[in-house]
Amino acid sequence: MRAIEKFRKAFIWTGTDAVSGGKYLVAWRKACRPSNIGGLEILDLNILGYALRLCWE
C-alpha cells in the first residue's frame, strides 16, 4: 500500500515515477480533501482501505 501511495504522489506532483523530495507544494492530507473545502479530491488509499475493511466485517 505504501509503495502505491508513493507512486501516486510522485506522479501527481512531478509527472514521473520518482520523487527526490522537497517538491510538494501542498500537504497530501490537504490534497485529499473535498474540493468544496479547498482540496483536490484525491482518494487517500489508507482511509479507503480502512473503510472497506470496516464494511467487509
C-alpha distance matrix in Angstrom:
0.0 3.8 5.5 5.2 6.3 8.7 10.1 10.6 12.4 14.3 15.5 16.6 18.4 19.9 19.7 18.5 15.4 16.3 17.1 19.7 19.3 21.7 21.7 20.1 22.9 21.2 18.8 15.4 16.3 19.6 18.1 16.2 19.6 21.9 24.3 27.3 26.4 25.6 21.9 20.5 18.9 15.4 13.0 10.7 7.6 7.6 11.2 11.2 9.2 11.7 14.5 13.9 14.1 17.2 18.8 18.2 20.1
3.8 0.0 3.8 5.4 5.1 6.1 8.7 9.8 10.5 12.2 14.3 15.3 16.4 17.8 18.3 16.9 13.9 13.9 14.2 16.4 15.9 18.4 18.7 17.4 20.4 19.0 16.5 13.5 14.9 18.2 17.0 15.8 19.2 22.0 24.2 27.3 26.0 24.8 21.3 20.1 19.1 15.6 13.9 11.1 9.1 8.6 12.4 13.3 11.9 13.8 16.8 16.9 17.0 19.8 21.7 21.4 23.1
5.5 3.8 0.0 3.8 5.4 5.0 6.4 8.7 10.0 10.6 12.4 14.3 15.5 16.2 16.3 14.3 10.9 11.3 12.4 15.0 15.3 18.2 18.2 17.5 20.8 20.0 18.1 15.1 17.2 20.1 18.3 17.5 21.2 23.7 25.5 28.8 27.8 26.3 22.7 20.9 20.3 16.5 15.3 13.2 11.1 11.7 15.4 15.6 14.3 16.8 19.5 19.2 19.5 22.6 24.1 23.6 25.6
5.2 5.4 3.8 0.0 3.8 5.4 5.2 6.2 8.7 9.9 10.7 12.3 14.3 15.3 14.8 13.5 10.5 12.0 13.3 16.4 16.6 19.1 18.4 17.2 20.1 19.1 17.5 14.1 16.0 18.6 16.4 15.3 19.0 21.1 22.9 26.3 25.6 24.2 20.4 18.3 17.4 13.6 12.3 10.9 8.7 10.4 13.7 13.2 12.5 15.5 17.6 17.1 18.1 21.1 22.1 21.8 24.3
6.3 5.1 5.4 3.8 0.0 3.8 5.5 5.0 6.1 8.5 9.9 10.5 12.1 13.9 14.1 13.5 11.1 11.9 12.1 15.1 14.5 16.5 15.8 14.2 16.9 15.6 13.7 10.3 12.3 15.0 13.1 12.1 15.8 18.3 20.1 23.4 22.5 20.9 17.3 15.6 14.9 11.2 10.2 8.3 7.2 8.6 11.7 12.1 12.1 14.6 16.7 16.9 18.1 20.6 21.9 22.3 24.5
8.7 6.1 5.0 5.4 3.8 0.0 3.8 5.5 5.3 6.1 8.6 10.1 10.7 11.8 12.5 11.2 8.5 8.5 8.6 11.5 11.3 13.8 13.4 12.5 15.8 15.2 13.7 11.0 13.8 16.2 14.3 14.3 18.0 20.7 22.1 25.5 24.3 22.3 18.9 17.2 17.3 13.6 13.4 11.6 11.0 12.0 15.2 15.8 15.7 18.0 20.3 20.6 21.6 24.2 25.6 25.8 28.0
10.1 8.7 6.4 5.2 5.5 3.8 0.0 3.8 5.5 5.1 6.1 8.5 10.0 10.3 9.9 8.4 5.6 7.2 8.6 12.2 12.8 15.4 14.1 13.6 16.7 16.5 15.7 13.0 15.9 17.8 15.3 15.3 19.1 21.3 22.3 25.9 25.2 23.0 19.5 17.1 17.3 13.6 13.7 12.9 12.1 14.0 17.0 16.9 16.9 19.8 21.7 21.5 22.8 25.6 26.6 26.7 29.2
10.6 9.8 8.7 6.2 5.0 5.5 3.8 0.0 3.8 5.5 5.2 6.1 8.6 10.0 9.5 9.5 8.0 9.9 10.5 14.1 14.0 15.8 14.0 12.7 15.2 14.4 13.8 10.7 13.4 15.0 12.1 12.0 15.7 17.6 18.6 22.2 21.8 19.7 16.0 13.5 13.5 9.8 10.3 10.1 9.9 12.5 14.9 14.6 15.4 18.2 19.6 19.7 21.5 24.0 24.7 25.2 27.9
12.4 10.5 10.0 8.7 6.1 5.3 5.5 3.8 0.0 3.8 5.5 5.2 6.0 8.2 9.2 9.5 8.7 9.1 8.4 11.7 10.9 12.2 10.6 9.0 11.7 11.1 10.5 8.0 11.3 12.7 10.1 11.0 14.6 17.1 17.8 21.3 20.3 17.9 14.6 12.6 13.4 10.0 11.2 10.5 11.3 13.2 15.4 15.9 17.0 19.3 20.8 21.5 23.2 25.3 26.4 27.3 29.7
14.3 12.2 10.6 9.9 8.5 6.1 5.1 5.5 3.8 0.0 3.8 5.6 5.4 5.7 6.7 6.2 5.5 5.7 5.4 9.1 9.4 11.3 9.4 9.2 12.3 12.9 13.0 11.1 14.7 15.8 13.2 14.6 18.1 20.4 20.7 24.3 23.4 20.7 17.5 15.3 16.5 13.3 14.7 14.2 14.7 16.5 19.0 19.4 20.2 22.6 24.3 24.7 26.3 28.7 29.7 30.3 32.8
15.5 14.3 12.4 10.7 9.9 8.6 6.1 5.2 5.5 3.8 0.0 3.8 5.6 5.4 4.3 4.9 5.6 7.7 8.5 12.2 12.8 14.3 11.7 11.4 13.7 14.2 14.9 12.8 16.2 16.7 13.5 14.7 18.1 19.8 19.7 23.5 23.2 20.4 17.2 14.3 15.5 12.4 14.2 14.6 15.0 17.6 19.7 19.5 20.6 23.4 24.5 24.7 26.7 29.1 29.6 30.2 33.0
16.6 15.3 14.3 12.3 10.5 10.1 8.5 6.1 5.2 5.6 3.8 0.0 3.8 5.9 5.8 8.2 9.3 10.7 10.4 13.7 13.4 14.0 11.1 9.7 11.2 11.3 12.3 10.4 13.6 13.6 10.2 11.8 14.9 16.4 16.1 19.8 19.5 16.7 13.6 10.7 12.3 9.7 12.2 13.0 14.3 16.9 18.4 18.3 20.1 22.6 23.4 24.0 26.3 28.2 28.7 29.8 32.6
18.4 16.4 15.5 14.3 12.1 10.7 10.0 8.6 6.0 5.4 5.6 3.8 0.0 3.8 6.2 8.3 9.9 10.0 8.4 11.2 10.5 10.6 7.4 6.4 8.2 9.3 10.8 10.0 13.6 13.4 10.6 13.1 15.9 17.9 17.4 20.9 20.0 16.8 14.2 12.1 14.4 12.1 14.8 15.0 16.6 18.7 20.3 20.8 22.5 24.6 25.7 26.6 28.7 30.5 31.4 32.5 35.1
19.9 17.8 16.2 15.3 13.9 11.8 10.3 10.0 8.2 5.7 5.4 5.9 3.8 0.0 3.8 5.5 8.0 8.0 7.1 9.8 10.4 11.1 7.8 8.7 10.7 12.6 14.2 13.6 17.3 17.1 14.4 16.8 19.7 21.5 20.8 24.4 23.7 20.4 17.9 15.5 17.8 15.4 17.9 18.1 19.2 21.4 23.3 23.6 25.0 27.4 28.6 29.2 31.2 33.3 34.1 35.0 37.6
19.7 18.3 16.3 14.8 14.1 12.5 9.9 9.5 9.2 6.7 4.3 5.8 6.2 3.8 0.0 3.8 7.0 8.7 9.4 12.5 13.7 14.8 11.6 12.1 13.9 15.4 16.9 15.6 19.1 19.0 15.8 17.6 20.7 22.0 21.2 24.9 24.8 21.7 18.9 16.0 17.8 15.3 17.6 18.4 19.1 21.8 23.7 23.4 24.7 27.5 28.5 28.7 30.8 33.1 33.6 34.3 37.1
18.5 16.9 14.3 13.5 13.5 11.2 8.4 9.5 9.5 6.2 4.9 8.2 8.3 5.5 3.8 0.0 3.8 5.6 7.6 10.8 12.8 14.7 12.3 13.4 15.9 17.4 18.4 16.9 20.5 21.0 18.0 19.5 22.9 24.5 24.2 27.9 27.6 24.6 21.7 18.8 20.3 17.3 19.0 19.3 19.4 21.8 24.2 24.0 24.7 27.6 29.0 28.9 30.7 33.4 34.0 34.3 37.1
15.4 13.9 10.9 10.5 11.1 8.5 5.6 8.0 8.7 5.5 5.6 9.3 9.9 8.0 7.0 3.8 0.0 3.8 7.0 10.3 12.4 15.1 13.4 14.3 17.3 18.3 18.5 16.5 20.0 21.2 18.4 19.4 23.0 24.9 25.2 28.9 28.4 25.7 22.5 19.8 20.7 17.3 18.3 18.0 17.5 19.6 22.5 22.3 22.5 25.4 27.2 26.9 28.3 31.2 32.0 32.0 34.6
16.3 13.9 11.3 12.0 11.9 8.5 7.2 9.9 9.1 5.7 7.7 10.7 10.0 8.0 8.7 5.6 3.8 0.0 3.8 6.7 9.2 12.2 11.2 12.7 16.1 17.5 17.5 16.2 19.8 21.1 18.8 20.1 23.7 26.0 26.3 29.9 29.0 26.1 23.1 20.9 22.2 18.9 19.9 19.1 18.8 20.4 23.3 23.7 23.8 26.4 28.5 28.6 29.7 32.4 33.6 33.7 36.1
17.1 14.2 12.4 13.3 12.1 8.6 8.6 10.5 8.4 5.4 8.5 10.4 8.4 7.1 9.4 7.6 7.0 3.8 0.0 3.8 5.5 8.4 7.7 9.5 13.0 14.6 14.7 14.0 17.7 18.8 16.9 18.7 22.1 24.7 24.9 28.4 27.0 24.1 21.4 19.6 21.3 18.2 19.6 18.5 18.9 20.0 22.8 23.7 24.1 26.2 28.3 28.9 30.0 32.4 33.9 34.3 36.5
19.7 16.4 15.0 16.4 15.1 11.5 12.2 14.1 11.7 9.1 12.2 13.7 11.2 9.8 12.5 10.8 10.3 6.7 3.8 0.0 3.8 7.0 7.7 10.3 13.8 15.8 15.9 15.9 19.5 20.6 19.3 21.3 24.4 27.3 27.5 30.8 29.1 26.1 23.7 22.4 24.2 21.4 22.8 21.3 21.9 22.6 25.3 26.6 26.9 28.7 31.1 31.9 32.7 35.0 36.8 37.2 39.1
19.3 15.9 15.3 16.6 14.5 11.3 12.8 14.0 10.9 9.4 12.8 13.4 10.5 10.4 13.7 12.8 12.4 9.2 5.5 3.8 0.0 3.8 5.6 7.7 11.1 12.9 12.7 13.2 16.7 17.7 16.9 19.1 22.0 25.1 25.4 28.4 26.4 23.5 21.3 20.5 22.5 19.9 21.3 19.6 20.6 21.0 23.4 25.2 25.7 27.1 29.4 30.6 31.5 33.5 35.4 36.1 37.9
21.7 18.4 18.2 19.1 16.5 13.8 15.4 15.8 12.2 11.3 14.3 14.0 10.6 11.1 14.8 14.7 15.1 12.2 8.4 7.0 3.8 0.0 3.8 5.8 8.5 10.8 11.1 12.7 15.9 16.3 15.9 18.6 21.0 24.1 24.1 26.8 24.6 21.6 19.9 19.5 22.0 19.9 21.8 20.3 21.9 22.2 24.2 26.1 27.1 28.3 30.3 31.9 32.9 34.6 36.5 37.5 39.3
21.7 18.7 18.2 18.4 15.8 13.4 14.1 14.0 10.6 9.4 11.7 11.1 7.4 7.8 11.6 12.3 13.4 11.2 7.7 7.7 5.6 3.8 0.0 3.8 6.4 9.2 10.6 11.9 15.4 15.2 14.1 17.1 19.5 22.2 21.8 24.8 22.9 19.7 17.9 17.1 19.8 17.8 20.2 19.3 21.1 22.0 23.8 25.3 26.6 28.1 29.8 31.2 32.7 34.3 35.9 37.0 39.1
20.1 17.4 17.5 17.2 14.2 12.5 13.6 12.7 9.0 9.2 11.4 9.7 6.4 8.7 12.1 13.4 14.3 12.7 9.5 10.3 7.7 5.8 3.8 0.0 3.8 5.6 7.0 8.4 11.8 11.4 10.5 13.6 15.8 18.6 18.4 21.2 19.3 16.1 14.3 13.8 16.4 14.7 17.1 16.2 18.5 19.4 20.7 22.4 24.0 25.3 26.8 28.4 30.0 31.4 32.9 34.3 36.3
22.9 20.4 20.8 20.1 16.9 15.8 16.7 15.2 11.7 12.3 13.7 11.2 8.2 10.7 13.9 15.9 17.3 16.1 13.0 13.8 11.1 8.5 6.4 3.8 0.0 3.8 6.9 9.3 12.0 10.5 9.9 13.5 14.9 17.4 16.6 19.1 17.1 13.7 12.6 12.7 15.9 15.0 17.9 17.4 20.2 21.2 22.0 23.6 25.7 26.8 27.8 29.8 31.6 32.6 34.0 35.8 37.8
21.2 19.0 20.0 19.1 15.6 15.2 16.5 14.4 11.1 12.9 14.2 11.3 9.3 12.6 15.4 17.4 18.3 17.5 14.6 15.8 12.9 10.8 9.2 5.6 3.8 0.0 3.8 6.3 8.4 6.7 6.6 10.2 11.4 14.1 13.7 16.2 13.9 10.8 9.5 10.1 13.0 12.4 15.1 14.5 17.6 18.4 18.8 20.6 22.9 23.7 24.6 26.7 28.6 29.3 30.8 32.7 34.6
18.8 16.5 18.1 17.5 13.7 13.7 15.7 13.8 10.5 13.0 14.9 12.3 10.8 14.2 16.9 18.4 18.5 17.5 14.7 15.9 12.7 11.1 10.6 7.0 6.9 3.8 0.0 3.8 5.5 5.3 6.4 8.9 10.4 13.8 14.5 16.8 14.1 11.9 10.0 11.1 13.0 12.0 13.8 12.4 15.4 15.5 16.0 18.2 20.3 20.8 21.9 24.3 25.8 26.5 28.2 30.2 31.8
15.4 13.5 15.1 14.1 10.3 11.0 13.0 10.7 8.0 11.1 12.8 10.4 10.0 13.6 15.6 16.9 16.5 16.2 14.0 15.9 13.2 12.7 11.9 8.4 9.3 6.3 3.8 0.0 3.8 5.4 5.0 6.3 8.9 12.4 13.6 16.4 14.3 12.3 9.5 9.7 10.8 9.0 10.3 8.7 11.6 12.1 12.7 14.7 16.7 17.6 18.7 20.8 22.4 23.4 25.0 26.7 28.6
16.3 14.9 17.2 16.0 12.3 13.8 15.9 13.4 11.3 14.7 16.2 13.6 13.6 17.3 19.1 20.5 20.0 19.8 17.7 19.5 16.7 15.9 15.4 11.8 12.0 8.4 5.5 3.8 0.0 3.8 5.4 5.2 6.7 10.5 12.4 14.6 12.1 11.1 8.5 9.9 10.2 9.2 9.9 8.1 11.5 11.3 10.9 13.4 15.7 15.8 16.7 19.3 20.8 21.3 23.0 25.1 26.6
19.6 18.2 20.1 18.6 15.0 16.2 17.8 15.0 12.7 15.8 16.7 13.6 13.4 17.1 19.0 21.0 21.2 21.1 18.8 20.6 17.7 16.3 15.2 11.4 10.5 6.7 5.3 5.4 3.8 0.0 3.8 5.4 5.3 8.8 9.8 11.8 9.2 7.6 5.6 7.8 9.1 9.4 11.2 10.5 14.2 14.6 13.8 15.8 18.6 18.8 19.2 21.8 23.7 23.9 25.2 27.7 29.4
18.1 17.0 18.3 16.4 13.1 14.3 15.3 12.1 10.1 13.2 13.5 10.2 10.6 14.4 15.8 18.0 18.4 18.8 16.9 19.3 16.9 15.9 14.1 10.5 9.9 6.6 6.4 5.0 5.4 3.8 0.0 3.8 5.5 8.2 8.8 11.8 10.3 8.0 4.7 4.9 6.6 6.3 9.0 9.2 12.7 14.1 13.7 14.9 17.8 18.7 18.9 21.0 23.3 23.9 24.9 27.1 29.2
16.2 15.8 17.5 15.3 12.1 14.3 15.3 12.0 11.0 14.6 14.7 11.8 13.1 16.8 17.6 19.5 19.4 20.1 18.7 21.3 19.1 18.6 17.1 13.6 13.5 10.2 8.9 6.3 5.2 5.4 3.8 0.0 3.8 6.7 8.7 11.6 10.4 9.5 5.9 5.9 5.1 4.5 5.9 6.1 9.8 11.2 10.2 11.3 14.4 15.3 15.2 17.3 19.7 20.2 21.1 23.3 25.5
19.6 19.2 21.2 19.0 15.8 18.0 19.1 15.7 14.6 18.1 18.1 14.9 15.9 19.7 20.7 22.9 23.0 23.7 22.1 24.4 22.0 21.0 19.5 15.8 14.9 11.4 10.4 8.9 6.7 5.3 5.5 3.8 0.0 3.8 6.4 8.4 6.9 6.9 4.2 6.3 5.4 7.2 8.4 9.0 12.8 13.7 11.9 13.0 16.5 16.7 16.0 18.6 21.0 20.9 21.6 24.4 26.3
21.9 22.0 23.7 21.1 18.3 20.7 21.3 17.6 17.1 20.4 19.8 16.4 17.9 21.5 22.0 24.5 24.9 26.0 24.7 27.3 25.1 24.1 22.2 18.6 17.4 14.1 13.8 12.4 10.5 8.8 8.2 6.7 3.8 0.0 3.8 5.5 5.8 6.7 5.0 6.4 4.7 8.0 9.4 11.2 14.6 16.1 13.8 14.1 17.8 18.2 16.8 19.1 22.0 21.6 21.7 24.7 26.8
24.3 24.2 25.5 22.9 20.1 22.1 22.3 18.6 17.8 20.7 19.7 16.1 17.4 20.8 21.2 24.2 25.2 26.3 24.9 27.5 25.4 24.1 21.8 18.4 16.6 13.7 14.5 13.6 12.4 9.8 8.8 8.7 6.4 3.8 0.0 3.8 5.3 5.0 4.5 5.4 5.7 9.3 11.8 14.0 17.4 19.2 17.3 17.4 21.1 21.8 20.4 22.5 25.5 25.3 25.2 28.1 30.4
27.3 27.3 28.8 26.3 23.4 25.5 25.9 22.2 21.3 24.3 23.5 19.8 20.9 24.4 24.9 27.9 28.9 29.9 28.4 30.8 28.4 26.8 24.8 21.2 19.1 16.2 16.8 16.4 14.6 11.8 11.8 11.6 8.4 5.5 3.8 0.0 3.8 5.7 7.1 9.1 9.1 12.8 14.8 16.7 20.1 21.5 19.2 19.5 23.3 23.5 21.7 24.1 27.1 26.3 26.2 29.4 31.4
26.4 26.0 27.8 25.6 22.5 24.3 25.2 21.8 20.3 23.4 23.2 19.5 20.0 23.7 24.8 27.6 28.4 29.0 27.0 29.1 26.4 24.6 22.9 19.3 17.1 13.9 14.1 14.3 12.1 9.2 10.3 10.4 6.9 5.8 5.3 3.8 0.0 3.8 6.0 9.2 9.8 12.9 14.8 15.9 19.6 20.4 18.2 19.2 22.8 22.7 21.4 24.2 26.8 25.9 26.4 29.6 31.3
25.6 24.8 26.3 24.2 20.9 22.3 23.0 19.7 17.9 20.7 20.4 16.7 16.8 20.4 21.7 24.6 25.7 26.1 24.1 26.1 23.5 21.6 19.7 16.1 13.7 10.8 11.9 12.3 11.1 7.6 8.0 9.5 6.9 6.7 5.0 5.7 3.8 0.0 3.8 7.0 8.9 11.7 14.3 15.5 19.2 20.4 18.7 19.8 23.3 23.6 22.7 25.3 27.9 27.6 28.1 31.0 32.9
21.9 21.3 22.7 20.4 17.3 18.9 19.5 16.0 14.6 17.5 17.2 13.6 14.2 17.9 18.9 21.7 22.5 23.1 21.4 23.7 21.3 19.9 17.9 14.3 12.6 9.5 10.0 9.5 8.5 5.6 4.7 5.9 4.2 5.0 4.5 7.1 6.0 3.8 0.0 3.8 5.7 7.9 10.7 11.9 15.6 17.0 15.7 16.5 19.9 20.6 20.0 22.2 24.9 24.9 25.5 28.1 30.2
20.5 20.1 20.9 18.3 15.6 17.2 17.1 13.5 12.6 15.3 14.3 10.7 12.1 15.5 16.0 18.8 19.8 20.9 19.6 22.4 20.5 19.5 17.1 13.8 12.7 10.1 11.1 9.7 9.9 7.8 4.9 5.9 6.3 6.4 5.4 9.1 9.2 7.0 3.8 0.0 3.8 5.6 9.1 11.1 14.4 16.6 15.7 15.9 19.2 20.5 19.9 21.6 24.5 25.0 25.2 27.5 30.1
18.9 19.1 20.3 17.4 14.9 17.3 17.3 13.5 13.4 16.5 15.5 12.3 14.4 17.8 17.8 20.3 20.7 22.2 21.3 24.2 22.5 22.0 19.8 16.4 15.9 13.0 13.0 10.8 10.2 9.1 6.6 5.1 5.4 4.7 5.7 9.1 9.8 8.9 5.7 3.8 0.0 3.8 6.3 9.0 12.1 14.4 13.1 12.7 16.2 17.6 16.6 18.1 21.2 21.6 21.6 24.0 26.6
15.4 15.6 16.5 13.6 11.2 13.6 13.6 9.8 10.0 13.3 12.4 9.7 12.1 15.4 15.3 17.3 17.3 18.9 18.2 21.4 19.9 19.9 17.8 14.7 15.0 12.4 12.0 9.0 9.2 9.4 6.3 4.5 7.2 8.0 9.3 12.8 12.9 11.7 7.9 5.6 3.8 0.0 3.8 6.3 9.1 11.8 11.4 11.0 14.0 15.9 15.5 16.7 19.6 20.6 20.8 22.8 25.4
13.0 13.9 15.3 12.3 10.2 13.4 13.7 10.3 11.2 14.7 14.2 12.2 14.8 17.9 17.6 19.0 18.3 19.9 19.6 22.8 21.3 21.8 20.2 17.1 17.9 15.1 13.8 10.3 9.9 11.2 9.0 5.9 8.4 9.4 11.8 14.8 14.8 14.3 10.7 9.1 6.3 3.8 0.0 3.8 5.9 8.8 8.1 7.2 10.3 12.3 11.9 13.0 15.8 17.0 17.2 19.0 21.7
10.7 11.1 13.2 10.9 8.3 11.6 12.9 10.1 10.5 14.2 14.6 13.0 15.0 18.1 18.4 19.3 18.0 19.1 18.5 21.3 19.6 20.3 19.3 16.2 17.4 14.5 12.4 8.7 8.1 10.5 9.2 6.1 9.0 11.2 14.0 16.7 15.9 15.5 11.9 11.1 9.0 6.3 3.8 0.0 3.8 5.5 5.5 6.2 8.6 10.1 10.8 12.3 14.4 15.7 16.8 18.4 20.6
7.6 9.1 11.1 8.7 7.2 11.0 12.1 9.9 11.3 14.7 15.0 14.3 16.6 19.2 19.1 19.4 17.5 18.8 18.9 21.9 20.6 21.9 21.1 18.5 20.2 17.6 15.4 11.6 11.5 14.2 12.7 9.8 12.8 14.6 17.4 20.1 19.6 19.2 15.6 14.4 12.1 9.1 5.9 3.8 0.0 3.8 5.5 4.9 5.9 8.4 9.7 10.2 12.0 14.1 15.1 16.0 18.4
7.6 8.6 11.7 10.4 8.6 12.0 14.0 12.5 13.2 16.5 17.6 16.9 18.7 21.4 21.8 21.8 19.6 20.4 20.0 22.6 21.0 22.2 22.0 19.4 21.2 18.4 15.5 12.1 11.3 14.6 14.1 11.2 13.7 16.1 19.2 21.5 20.4 20.4 17.0 16.6 14.4 11.8 8.8 5.5 3.8 0.0 3.8 5.5 5.2 6.2 8.7 10.0 10.7 12.5 14.5 15.4 17.1
11.2 12.4 15.4 13.7 11.7 15.2 17.0 14.9 15.4 19.0 19.7 18.4 20.3 23.3 23.7 24.2 22.5 23.3 22.8 25.3 23.4 24.2 23.8 20.7 22.0 18.8 16.0 12.7 10.9 13.8 13.7 10.2 11.9 13.8 17.3 19.2 18.2 18.7 15.7 15.7 13.1 11.4 8.1 5.5 5.5 3.8 0.0 3.8 5.4 5.1 6.2 8.6 9.9 10.7 12.5 14.3 15.9
11.2 13.3 15.6 13.2 12.1 15.8 16.9 14.6 15.9 19.4 19.5 18.3 20.8 23.6 23.4 24.0 22.3 23.7 23.7 26.6 25.2 26.1 25.3 22.4 23.6 20.6 18.2 14.7 13.4 15.8 14.9 11.3 13.0 14.1 17.4 19.5 19.2 19.8 16.5 15.9 12.7 11.0 7.2 6.2 4.9 5.5 3.8 0.0 3.8 5.4 5.1 6.2 8.6 9.9 10.6 12.2 14.6
9.2 11.9 14.3 12.5 12.1 15.7 16.9 15.4 17.0 20.2 20.6 20.1 22.5 25.0 24.7 24.7 22.5 23.8 24.1 26.9 25.7 27.1 26.6 24.0 25.7 22.9 20.3 16.7 15.7 18.6 17.8 14.4 16.5 17.8 21.1 23.3 22.8 23.3 19.9 19.2 16.2 14.0 10.3 8.6 5.9 5.2 5.4 3.8 0.0 3.8 5.5 5.1 6.2 8.7 9.9 10.4 12.6
11.7 13.8 16.8 15.5 14.6 18.0 19.8 18.2 19.3 22.6 23.4 22.6 24.6 27.4 27.5 27.6 25.4 26.4 26.2 28.7 27.1 28.3 28.1 25.3 26.8 23.7 20.8 17.6 15.8 18.8 18.7 15.3 16.7 18.2 21.8 23.5 22.7 23.6 20.6 20.5 17.6 15.9 12.3 10.1 8.4 6.2 5.1 5.4 3.8 0.0 3.8 5.5 5.2 6.3 8.8 9.9 11.1
14.5 16.8 19.5 17.6 16.7 20.3 21.7 19.6 20.8 24.3 24.5 23.4 25.7 28.6 28.5 29.0 27.2 28.5 28.3 31.1 29.4 30.3 29.8 26.8 27.8 24.6 21.9 18.7 16.7 19.2 18.9 15.2 16.0 16.8 20.4 21.7 21.4 22.7 20.0 19.9 16.6 15.5 11.9 10.8 9.7 8.7 6.2 5.1 5.5 3.8 0.0 3.8 5.4 5.1 6.3 8.7 10.3
13.9 16.9 19.2 17.1 16.9 20.6 21.5 19.7 21.5 24.7 24.7 24.0 26.6 29.2 28.7 28.9 26.9 28.6 28.9 31.9 30.6 31.9 31.2 28.4 29.8 26.7 24.3 20.8 19.3 21.8 21.0 17.3 18.6 19.1 22.5 24.1 24.2 25.3 22.2 21.6 18.1 16.7 13.0 12.3 10.2 10.0 8.6 6.2 5.1 5.5 3.8 0.0 3.8 5.4 5.1 6.1 8.8
14.1 17.0 19.5 18.1 18.1 21.6 22.8 21.5 23.2 26.3 26.7 26.3 28.7 31.2 30.8 30.7 28.3 29.7 30.0 32.7 31.5 32.9 32.7 30.0 31.6 28.6 25.8 22.4 20.8 23.7 23.3 19.7 21.0 22.0 25.5 27.1 26.8 27.9 24.9 24.5 21.2 19.6 15.8 14.4 12.0 10.7 9.9 8.6 6.2 5.2 5.4 3.8 0.0 3.8 5.4 5.0 6.5
17.2 19.8 22.6 21.1 20.6 24.2 25.6 24.0 25.3 28.7 29.1 28.2 30.5 33.3 33.1 33.4 31.2 32.4 32.4 35.0 33.5 34.6 34.3 31.4 32.6 29.3 26.5 23.4 21.3 23.9 23.9 20.2 20.9 21.6 25.3 26.3 25.9 27.6 24.9 25.0 21.6 20.6 17.0 15.7 14.1 12.5 10.7 9.9 8.7 6.3 5.1 5.4 3.8 0.0 3.8 5.5 5.6
18.8 21.7 24.1 22.1 21.9 25.6 26.6 24.7 26.4 29.7 29.6 28.7 31.4 34.1 33.6 34.0 32.0 33.6 33.9 36.8 35.4 36.5 35.9 32.9 34.0 30.8 28.2 25.0 23.0 25.2 24.9 21.1 21.6 21.7 25.2 26.2 26.4 28.1 25.5 25.2 21.6 20.8 17.2 16.8 15.1 14.5 12.5 10.6 9.9 8.8 6.3 5.1 5.4 3.8 0.0 3.8 5.6
18.2 21.4 23.6 21.8 22.3 25.8 26.7 25.2 27.3 30.3 30.2 29.8 32.5 35.0 34.3 34.3 32.0 33.7 34.3 37.2 36.1 37.5 37.0 34.3 35.8 32.7 30.2 26.7 25.1 27.7 27.1 23.3 24.4 24.7 28.1 29.4 29.6 31.0 28.1 27.5 24.0 22.8 19.0 18.4 16.0 15.4 14.3 12.2 10.4 9.9 8.7 6.1 5.0 5.5 3.8 0.0 3.8
20.1 23.1 25.6 24.3 24.5 28.0 29.2 27.9 29.7 32.8 33.0 32.6 35.1 37.6 37.1 37.1 34.6 36.1 36.5 39.1 37.9 39.3 39.1 36.3 37.8 34.6 31.8 28.6 26.6 29.4 29.2 25.5 26.3 26.8 30.4 31.4 31.3 32.9 30.2 30.1 26.6 25.4 21.7 20.6 18.4 17.1 15.9 14.6 12.6 11.1 10.3 8.8 6.5 5.6 5.6 3.8 0.0
